């Protein structure tokens, strides 16, 4: 039986767009490796979050102009903004 699980990451300090993008990819990749099916991520609309996610979306080999998901290990990860 599957159980829904959530993981919350928060930083009270400013982080660069590139560092945030790398952290997002690393964490999702590790979760996938452990067997988790990451379907979506939730963010506030902070400028750094928007910039990191825009970069991730531009790297979509499927469709770089679509801004509602990005790919990690060829799996779609949808973006939800609060």
N, C-alpha and C positions, 0 to 999 in steps of 0.2 A: 504494500500500500504506500503510495506516495504522500509525502507531507510537504506542504508549502513551507519554505524557509526564507527568511530575509536576512540580509547582511547590511549593516549600516557603517559607513565610513565617514568620518568628519575630521576636518582639520581647522583649528582655530587660527592658523597662520596662513598667509598668502602662499600660494604655490604657483609655479609657472605653468603655462598652457602645455608645454611639451612634457613636463614632469607628470602632470595630471593625466595626460593622454597615455603615457607609459604605464602609470599605476593602474588605470582602468583596464588596459589590455592585459597586464600581468595578472591581476586578480581574477579577471574573467577566465583567462587561459588556465590558471591553476584550479579554479572551481570546475571547469569542464574536464580537466584531467582527472579530477577526483570523482567524476560521474554526475556532477550537477548539470542540470539543463537551465542555463541562464537565458531567460527570455526577454527581460527588459531591465532597464536601469532608470532610476528616478533622480532628478536633479532640480535644484532651484535655478533661477535664471541669472545667476551671477555671470559676469562677463567672462571669467576664466572658464567656467563650465561650458558656456556657449561656444567659446573659441576652440576648446579641446574637442568638443563633440563635432563641431563643423569640420575640423581637420580629419577626424575619424570618418565622417560621412564622405568626405571628398576622396578618401582612399577606397571606397566601395568599388570593387571591380564590376559588380552587377550594374550599378547606376550611380555614378558620382554626384548627380544632381538631386537625388532624393535625400532629404535631411531628417527623416524620421527613424532611421536605423543605421547601424554600422555592422561590419562583419568581424568576428573573431573566430579563427579556425573554420572559416567558411560557414559560420552559423550567424543568422541575423540576430542582432541585439537591438531591441526597440528602445527608443528614448521617450521618457515621460518627463515633462516639465511640471513643476508645482506652480 
